[in-house]
């Protein structure tokens, strides 16, 4: 399963970076669109009490105009902190018990965003998006896990056009983080949900 995740990441980035040249040629205004976002994700499960703060920097690399789909590469910086509860011991020996671990870590990594614009008028636009990240941590995170996690985020957003070159947006995400090694103690995956704010500008 882990190998499939890595292969998928490599294929996606190859496609997106190749598409970047075509997207740049189609951008007749010759302007660079940069999108900055800040996100807070709160825990869903009581045994995965982890708060996550993420700063995203997006850069569009391709757009499929007939279906209003934009593909962007992003660099993400995250800080996660909290505690998790793991079950340890042997069931056959009657020694199973809960153990609580406090943990925190910084992370960074690349990502890919698929942004589908569902509706647009002069000032407002409504979107549905999905984001996939590969995060590398400065410590094994969560406790008992690996130095990396794949994080998936999905949800709606609304953008308001400020002027011809800038806009602001807010949205909601459901998130799942896992190192892709299956259901085992070495993969303390966790789910979260939260909100984000963004600012986009053409330069």
Secondary structure, 3 states (H helix, E strand, C coil): CHHHHHHHHHHHHHHHHHHHHHHHHHCCCCCCEEEEEEEEEEECCCCEEEEEEEEEEEEEEEEEHHHCEEEEEEEEEEEEEEEEEEEECCCCCCCCEEEEEEEEEEEEEEEEEEEEEEEECCCEEEEEEEEEEEEEEEEEECCCCEEEEEEEEEEEEEEEECCCCEEEEEEEEEEEEECCCCCCCCCCCEEEEEEEEEEEEEC
